[in-house]
Structure formats: C-alpha cells, structure tokens
Amino acid sequence: MYSVMLADRLRLPLRGLQQHTCHANCQQPAGTHGDHLDHCVYGSGHTARHDKVRDVIAEMHRTLLRDRAVTTEALDLLPGAGDYRPADVAPSLYPGDNKPKALDIYIGSVVQETGWHPNKNPTLDPLKPLNDAETRKKDLDATKVIQAGLTPQQVQYEKVVLAFATTGAWGRGALAWRKDFLKAFNKVHEGAQPTMDDLDLDTNWNALSPLEYYTQRIAFSIAYHRAFLRVRRRWSTTTVTVA
Ligand SMILES: [Zn+2]
C-alpha cells in the first residue's frame, strides 16, 4: 500500500492499473495513474475518505481546543430542514466567536474536475473545483435556511466549508479556517503552547507542533485513500505495482 502511495505522490505510472476498468456501471478505464477513480461517482472508497478526514478534524477539536461538545453528522443544527445536515463536524464555538462553527468537509479531484494536469494543462486553476464547491455548499445552505423559514440572523451556526483536493491542496475556506483554528488554539492554551507529549500525541509523526501533527494526518488520510481506491477489491498491491 505504501509503495502505491509513494508512487502516486510522485506521479509514477502504476503498472497493472491500466488493464482495469472502473465499476461495472461505469466501465471507464482506470488509466495509468488512476485519476478517474478519485472522482467517479461509482467509486466505493469516497465515503470512507470523507469520513476519515471528518473524524481527524473532530478529534483535532477535542484534543487541541478541549471541545467536548463537538460531534459528527449532527442532525438538529437547522430546525425545520428535515434530514439536511449543514455540517460534518459541529458545533464548535471558538473563543471570541458569536456563533459556533459548522464545518462541512468536501474532497474533490482537481485533475478530473478542471482538466488541470501537471504536464498537459498546468495553467488552469487547480483550486477552482474546491472554491466552486465552497460556493455551491454555501448557496445550498442559504436556500435551506429560507426553506426552514429562518433569517440568517436566526441561524445558530456559522457555515464553514473545508474543501481539500485529492492532491492534498487546501481551498480558500480551509486555509482561512486554519488561521481561525490557530487563534482559537492559542486562546484556549493562553499562549502557552502544549507540546506533543502534553497532549499525548504520537511523536513518531515527525510533527514539531500539535497543529502540524493534525495537518499531516489530514494529508495522510487523503493520500492513503487515494492509494486505497487504486488497489481495492479485485485489484491489489500484487497486481498494481510501481512501474
Ligand atoms: Zn468510473
């Protein structure tokens, strides 16, 4: 698995992958790098990828902000909106904020969604699908608020979209959130930064600070699931190898 992760990171071709096609309902070729698999709606690993990043971010709030109230997939954030869930991780009130943040996580494939390619189309904006997803999710949230008969002032959360690319890049909202998180972290710990040991974090990650540790874990979760999508089911690390 780790050799596939590393090869994928370096964009080396994966031997064996080009002989495979996607899901039976799709049948498109997987391709030399497997880019199609990151995006295809028939891919079976996308939910696991999303949920892993969600859980890492929830844990980050519990460990670094000492936020015991944070939950995943909360159902009751927007009363009157049926089964619509505005957030994957919520609610978390950062020191100084008026409303708790409702964090909605999106992971998009920049290669498939824009035609961006490091060699073929390097000038296209690779972050466009992330920023588009952010706008789309915020627009949907605004519509749901209206449908629930509420004004934006009555809503009890601040919608924050964290969009990540399958390459590991962060969207605009995610980068802004990281700054907010760092501020909240400093306020919670009153300027005295706890060490990795203080928080009982695994120092084998080579992360020098707790925030860096979680940033690495988000990236690692995405990279792991990219590799997983390439070797899952009948494909395996014995048939998909580094060329
Ligand atoms: Zn497909």
Residues whose N, C-alpha, C, O or C-beta is under 5 A from the ligand:
A	BS01	ZN	C22 H23 C26 Q28 C40 Y42
